[in-house]
Amino acid sequence: MPLNHEVQDEITVLVHGGFEDASRIVEIIVDEMYEPGELDEDEVQVFVDQCFAAWELAKRQWPRVTDCDRLDQAFDQLEQQGVVCLQNAGYTQSDGYNDIREELRQRSDATRFIGYCFFHEQDLARAVRGGGLYLAFGPLDAALEHSLGLEVGQRVMRALVAAGLHAQWSGMFDQRISVPVFDWKSR
């Protein structure tokens, strides 16, 4: 029985997201997203391979600079400004905060950071499907959310705009920054 549309969509999102290799995607689909034995691993592998092949062909038609390249540029700039940035940080916003804390524990230069910015796996899936990209941000010290948090948000906005992305934000700390039109093409 061929894979249903939902499974095919989940595989396509994982491939186009660009963060996992083929064997990890098969493992995610067969062992983590579905009950063991629910899907035929060989069928999943065939579809994953087909998606990667099509993705590699599509890359040849991509512009020299993609929105993902622009996001990388913005995140590099933010890192230089003391904002630690992560892409695909956990599955939820809560997971993303944990990933930021773990990232800082592992970095020898952690004391130079004042804030964070990230998007999580659900944000990535939305972006891959054409629904824009949402970014969480804030100060490392939660007590400073309504003062330094706003400054971090302003830094993120400036970096995104400087990189050529059309970002939107209400200016309020409790609202995430969005890039409503984001063409996800990750190399």
Backbone hydrogen bonds in HBPLUS format (Angstrom, degrees):
<---DONOR---> <-ACCEPTOR-->    atom                        ^
c    i                          cat <-CA-CA->   ^        H-A-AA   ^      H-
h    n   atom  resd res      DA  || num        DHA   H-A  angle D-A-AA Bond
n    s   type  num  typ     dist DA aas  dist angle  dist       angle   num
A0008-GLN N   A0004-ASN O   3.03 MM   4  6.32 166.2  2.05 156.9 161.3     1
A0009-ASP N   A0005-HIS O   2.84 MM   4  6.03 155.3  1.90 150.2 156.8     2
A0010-GLU N   A0006-GLU O   2.98 MM   4  6.26 160.4  2.02 149.5 154.3     3
A0011-ILE N   A0007-VAL O   2.98 MM   4  6.22 160.0  2.02 153.6 158.7     4
A0012-THR N   A0008-GLN O   2.90 MM   4  6.09 163.5  1.93 149.2 154.3     5
A0013-VAL N   A0009-ASP O   2.91 MM   4  6.13 161.4  1.94 153.7 158.1     6
A0014-LEU N   A0010-GLU O   3.08 MM   4  6.29 160.6  2.11 144.0 149.2     7
A0015-VAL N   A0011-ILE O   2.88 MM   4  6.16 161.5  1.92 157.6 162.8     8
A0016-HIS N   A0012-THR O   2.88 MM   4  6.01 176.0  1.88 157.0 158.3     9
A0017-GLY N   A0013-VAL O   2.80 MM   4  5.78 138.6  1.97 142.8 154.0    10
A0018-GLY N   A0015-VAL O   3.20 MM   3  5.70 139.0  2.37 109.2 118.1    11
A0025-ILE N   A0021-ASP O   3.01 MM   4  6.28 154.8  2.07 155.0 162.9    12
A0026-VAL N   A0022-ALA O   3.05 MM   4  6.32 161.4  2.09 154.6 158.7    13
A0027-GLU N   A0023-SER O   3.09 MM   4  6.28 160.0  2.13 142.9 148.4    14
A0028-ILE N   A0024-ARG O   2.83 MM   4  6.09 159.6  1.87 151.3 156.7    15
A0029-ILE N   A0025-ILE O   2.94 MM   4  6.12 171.6  1.95 156.1 157.8    16
A0030-VAL N   A0026-VAL O   2.85 MM   4  5.87 170.8  1.86 158.2 160.4    17
A0031-ASP N   A0027-GLU O   2.85 MM   4  5.38 155.0  1.91 138.6 147.1    18
A0032-GLU N   A0028-ILE O   3.04 MM   4  4.88 139.3  2.21 116.6 127.9    19
A0033-MET N   A0028-ILE O   2.80 MM   5  6.08 147.7  1.90 164.6 172.6    20
A0038-GLU N   A0035-GLU O   2.91 MM   3  5.39 161.5  1.95 140.3 142.2    21
A0043-GLU N   A0040-ASP O   3.07 MM   3  5.36 116.6  2.49 103.8 118.5    22
A0044-VAL N   A0040-ASP O   3.03 MM   4  6.37 158.5  2.08 155.3 162.0    23
A0045-GLN N   A0041-GLU O   2.87 MM   4  6.10 160.1  1.91 148.9 154.4    24
A0046-VAL N   A0042-ASP O   2.95 MM   4  6.20 158.9  2.00 149.9 155.1    25
A0047-PHE N   A0043-GLU O   3.03 MM   4  6.28 163.4  2.06 149.4 153.4    26
A0048-VAL N   A0044-VAL O   2.85 MM   4  6.06 161.5  1.88 155.8 161.5    27
A0049-ASP N   A0045-GLN O   2.92 MM   4  6.09 165.5  1.94 151.8 155.6    28
A0050-GLN N   A0046-VAL O   2.96 MM   4  6.21 154.1  2.03 146.1 153.5    29
A0051-CYS N   A0047-PHE O   2.89 MM   4  6.13 155.9  1.95 149.8 156.3    30
A0052-PHE N   A0048-VAL O   2.93 MM   4  6.23 161.5  1.97 155.2 159.9    31
A0053-ALA N   A0049-ASP O   2.97 MM   4  6.17 158.7  2.02 147.2 153.1    32
A0054-ALA N   A0050-GLN O   2.96 MM   4  6.18 164.1  1.99 150.4 154.5    33
A0055-TRP N   A0051-CYS O   2.86 MM   4  5.97 155.5  1.92 148.7 156.1    34
A0056-GLU N   A0052-PHE O   2.90 MM   4  6.09 158.7  1.94 149.9 154.9    35
A0057-LEU N   A0053-ALA O   3.11 MM   4  6.38 154.9  2.18 145.6 152.1    36
A0058-ALA N   A0054-ALA O   2.90 MM   4  6.14 157.1  1.95 147.5 154.2    37
A0059-LYS N   A0055-TRP O   3.01 MM   4  6.24 147.8  2.11 148.3 156.1    38
A0060-ARG N   A0057-LEU O   3.20 MM   3  5.72 145.5  2.33 109.5 117.9    39
A0061-GLN N   A0058-ALA O   2.94 MM   3  5.60 156.1  2.00 120.9 127.7    40
A0062-TRP N   A0059-LYS O   3.13 MM   3  5.15 159.2  2.18 104.5 111.0    41
A0069-ASP N   A0066-THR O   3.06 MM   3  5.09 119.0  2.45  95.2 109.9    42
A0070-ARG N   A0066-THR O   3.00 MM   4  6.41 152.8  2.08 147.2 155.1    43
A0071-LEU N   A0067-ASP O   2.84 MM   4  6.14 150.4  1.93 146.0 154.2    44
A0072-ASP N   A0068-CYS O   2.91 MM   4  6.18 157.3  1.97 146.7 152.7    45
A0073-GLN N   A0069-ASP O   2.98 MM   4  6.25 155.3  2.04 145.2 151.9    46
A0074-ALA N   A0070-ARG O   2.93 MM   4  6.24 158.3  1.98 149.0 154.5    47
A0075-PHE N   A0071-LEU O   2.85 MM   4  6.09 163.9  1.87 156.0 160.3    48
A0076-ASP N   A0072-ASP O   2.87 MM   4  6.08 153.2  1.94 148.2 155.8    49
A0077-GLN N   A0073-GLN O   3.01 MM   4  6.26 159.4  2.05 149.1 154.4    50
A0078-LEU N   A0074-ALA O   2.90 MM   4  6.17 157.9  1.95 150.1 156.5    51
A0079-GLU N   A0075-PHE O   2.91 MM   4  6.10 156.2  1.97 147.6 153.6    52
A0080-GLN N   A0076-ASP O   3.18 MM   4  6.48 152.6  2.26 144.8 151.3    53
A0081-GLN N   A0077-GLN O   3.17 MM   4  6.47 129.1  2.44 136.3 150.1    54
A0081-GLN N   A0078-LEU O   2.90 MM   3  4.88 131.8  2.14  96.3 110.8    55
A0083-VAL N   A0078-LEU O   2.92 MM   5  5.15 159.2  1.96 141.3 139.8    56
A0082-GLY N   A0079-GLU O   3.21 MM   3  5.29 163.3  2.24 108.5 109.6    57
A0114-ILE N   A0082-GLY O   2.75 MM  32  5.57 158.8  1.79 150.2 152.6    58
A0115-GLY N   A0082-GLY O   3.29 MM  33  6.60 159.2  2.33 153.8 154.7    59
A0084-VAL N   A0115-GLY O   2.94 MM  31  6.30 149.4  2.03 149.7 139.7    60
A0117-CYS N   A0084-VAL O   2.92 MM  33  6.32 136.4  2.11 156.5 158.1    61
A0086-LEU N   A0117-CYS O   3.04 MM  31  6.61 148.4  2.14 149.6 159.5    62
A0089-ALA N   A0119-PHE O   2.85 MM  30  6.01 159.0  1.89 149.8 146.4    63
A0121-GLU N   A0090-GLY O   2.75 MM  31  5.95 165.1  1.77 151.9 157.3    64
A0096-GLY N   A0092-THR O   2.93 MM   4  6.24 150.8  2.02 145.6 154.4    65
A0097-TYR N   A0093-GLN O   3.03 MM   4  6.44 150.5  2.12 151.0 157.4    66
A0098-ASN N   A0094-SER O   3.20 MM   4  6.56 159.1  2.25 146.8 152.0    67
A0099-ASP N   A0095-ASP O   2.86 MM   4  6.20 153.9  1.93 151.6 159.5    68
A0100-ILE N   A0096-GLY O   2.91 MM   4  6.19 151.0  2.00 148.6 156.3    69
A0101-ARG N   A0097-TYR O   3.01 MM   4  6.34 163.8  2.04 152.7 156.2    70
A0102-GLU N   A0098-ASN O   2.93 MM   4  6.19 159.7  1.97 150.1 156.0    71
A0103-GLU N   A0099-ASP O   2.81 MM   4  5.98 158.0  1.86 146.6 153.1    72
A0104-LEU N   A0100-ILE O   2.96 MM   4  6.23 159.8  2.00 153.9 158.6    73
A0105-ARG N   A0101-ARG O   2.99 MM   4  6.26 147.6  2.10 144.5 153.7    74
A0106-GLN N   A0102-GLU O   3.17 MM   4  6.43 139.8  2.34 144.6 154.4    75
A0106-GLN N   A0103-GLU O   3.18 MM   3  5.30 131.5  2.43  97.2 109.7    76
A0107-ARG N   A0104-LEU O   3.29 MM   3  5.16 149.0  2.39  96.7 105.4    77
A0112-ARG N   A0109-ASP O   3.10 MM   3  5.94 165.4  2.12 126.9 131.1    78
A0113-PHE N   A0110-ALA O   3.23 MM   3  5.82 169.7  2.24 119.3 122.5    79
A0140-LEU N   A0114-ILE O   2.91 MM  26  5.70 157.9  1.96 131.9 130.9    80
A0116-TYR N   A0138-GLY O   2.83 MM  22  5.56 150.0  1.92 158.0 165.0    81
A0138-GLY N   A0116-TYR O   3.16 MM  22  5.56 139.8  2.33 146.7 143.2    82
A0118-PHE N   A0136-ALA O   2.93 MM  18  5.35 152.5  2.00 142.3 148.5    83
A0136-ALA N   A0118-PHE O   2.78 MM  18  5.35 161.3  1.81 169.3 168.4    84
A0123-ASP N   A0120-HIS O   3.01 MM   3  5.26 117.4  2.42 102.6 118.0    85
A0124-LEU N   A0120-HIS O   2.91 MM   4  6.26 153.5  1.98 151.6 160.3    86
A0125-ALA N   A0121-GLU O   2.93 MM   4  6.21 161.0  1.96 149.1 153.2    87
A0126-ARG N   A0122-GLN O   3.05 MM   4  6.27 158.5  2.09 144.5 150.1    88
A0127-ALA N   A0123-ASP O   2.94 MM   4  6.21 160.2  1.98 150.4 155.9    89
A0128-VAL N   A0124-LEU O   2.84 MM   4  6.10 164.4  1.86 160.1 164.1    90
A0129-ARG N   A0125-ALA O   3.03 MM   4  6.20 148.9  2.13 143.5 151.7    91
A0131-GLY N   A0126-ARG O   2.77 MM   5  5.00 161.6  1.81 151.4 145.5    92
A0130-GLY N   A0127-ALA O   2.95 MM   3  5.04 159.5  1.99 106.4 112.1    93
A0133-LEU N   A0179-VAL O   2.98 MM  46  5.12 158.5  2.02 129.8 134.8    94
A0179-VAL N   A0133-LEU O   2.74 MM  46  5.12 152.8  1.82 153.0 161.7    95
A0135-LEU N   A0177-ILE O   2.77 MM  42  5.20 161.5  1.80 157.4 160.7    96
A0177-ILE N   A0135-LEU O   3.19 MM  42  5.20 146.3  2.31 155.7 152.2    97
A0144-LEU N   A0141-ASP O   2.89 MM   3  5.69 165.4  1.91 126.4 131.4    98
A0145-GLU N   A0142-ALA O   3.25 MM   3  5.35 155.3  2.32 116.6 114.1    99
A0147-SER N   A0144-LEU O   3.14 MM   3  5.41 161.6  2.17 112.7 118.4   100
A0148-LEU N   A0144-LEU O   2.97 MM   4  5.37 112.2  2.45 136.5 154.6   101
A0149-GLY N   A0144-LEU O   3.04 MM   5  6.27 150.2  2.13 152.3 150.0   102
A0150-LEU N   A0147-SER O   3.20 MM   3  5.58 130.0  2.47 105.2 115.8   103
A0152-VAL N   A0148-LEU O   2.89 MM   4  6.22 158.2  1.94 154.7 160.1   104
A0153-GLY N   A0149-GLY O   2.98 MM   4  6.22 159.1  2.02 145.1 151.0   105
A0154-GLN N   A0150-LEU O   2.91 MM   4  6.20 152.2  1.99 147.0 154.4   106
A0155-ARG N   A0151-GLU O   2.91 MM   4  6.21 152.8  1.98 148.3 155.9   107
A0156-VAL N   A0152-VAL O   2.89 MM   4  6.20 158.9  1.94 153.8 159.4   108
A0157-MET N   A0153-GLY O   2.95 MM   4  6.19 164.0  1.98 149.2 153.5   109
A0158-ARG N   A0154-GLN O   2.94 MM   4  6.15 166.7  1.95 150.4 153.8   110
A0159-ALA N   A0155-ARG O   2.95 MM   4  6.14 161.9  1.99 151.2 156.0   111
A0160-LEU N   A0156-VAL O   2.95 MM   4  6.15 161.3  1.99 155.6 160.5   112
A0161-VAL N   A0157-MET O   2.98 MM   4  6.17 169.8  1.99 157.3 159.8   113
A0162-ALA N   A0158-ARG O   2.85 MM   4  5.94 160.5  1.89 148.3 154.6   114
A0163-ALA N   A0159-ALA O   3.03 MM   4  6.13 137.6  2.21 137.6 148.0   115
A0163-ALA N   A0160-LEU O   3.18 MM   3  5.15 127.8  2.47  93.0 106.5   116
A0165-LEU N   A0160-LEU O   2.96 MM   5  5.33 163.8  1.98 151.1 146.8   117
A0164-GLY N   A0161-VAL O   2.94 MM   3  5.08 155.3  2.00 105.1 113.2   118
A0168-GLN N   A0178-SER O   2.68 MM  10  5.25 154.4  1.74 157.8 164.6   119
A0178-SER N   A0168-GLN O   2.89 MM  10  5.25 170.6  1.90 156.5 159.8   120
A0175-GLN N   A0172-MET O   3.18 MM   3  5.63 161.6  2.22 117.6 119.2   121
